[in-house]
């Protein structure tokens, strides 16, 4: 039997401490079913180790909130896997994807002097090409008559202001911004609202005490942003009152950027 809950595809849900996990948990609480994707080799390469229990923990939390959850490992650097992900999600869930929340990324610090061509290309593949393919597939399915609720159709992507000394990441996020804002107009015929969320410096476990204190000092709220802060904004945007917000880049950074 098909669930009455709408289905959200959330990418980048590989670590319990990550923003993707918080978004998945929030959407589950808000009444969504979920298809979650992650790529363990990225977590092992960038964070030093994959979070072996992370997916199980996130799935269990979402299921306790009443969500049905599909698990989809996917290497979004591979264009074939990226292009197929929406279809995989719908096949696994037996329901149309109503919203896409893209919280995945490739993020490896480097500057003009140290960025390799391989690293630059991988950032663009994961952070720009994959979102393009995901949104393209999503829009095609809606135009083909997918019965996703009209008032919940959403594209949301996480972005960043960081550029200097994180050059390929920041460059790719700038391209992602244009992609999603373009979707806000081009997907009007299928009633999709498309927005970006910039979490600012977000305490997902990577901050040293020095970095954390600097974030505290520069944030009017007196603390760094947390994954739950970002998830709260995404939850609103995916909710019935969030549809009129469209084509926007919204900051959920506690005022960090208000300088």
Secondary structure, DSSP 4 states (H G I P E B T S, - for coil): ---SS-EEEEE----TTSHHHHHHHHHHHTT-EEEEEE-HHHHHHHHSS--TTHHHHHHHHHHHTT--EEEEE--TTSHHHHHHHHHHHHHHHTS-EEEEEE---------TTT--HHHHHHHHIIIIIHHHHHHHHHHHHHHTT----GGG-EEEEEE----TTSHHHHHHHHHHHHHHHHHHHHTGGGT-EEEEEE--SB-SS---HHHHHHHHHH-TTSS-B-HHHHHHHHHHHHSTTSTT--S-EEE-STTTT--
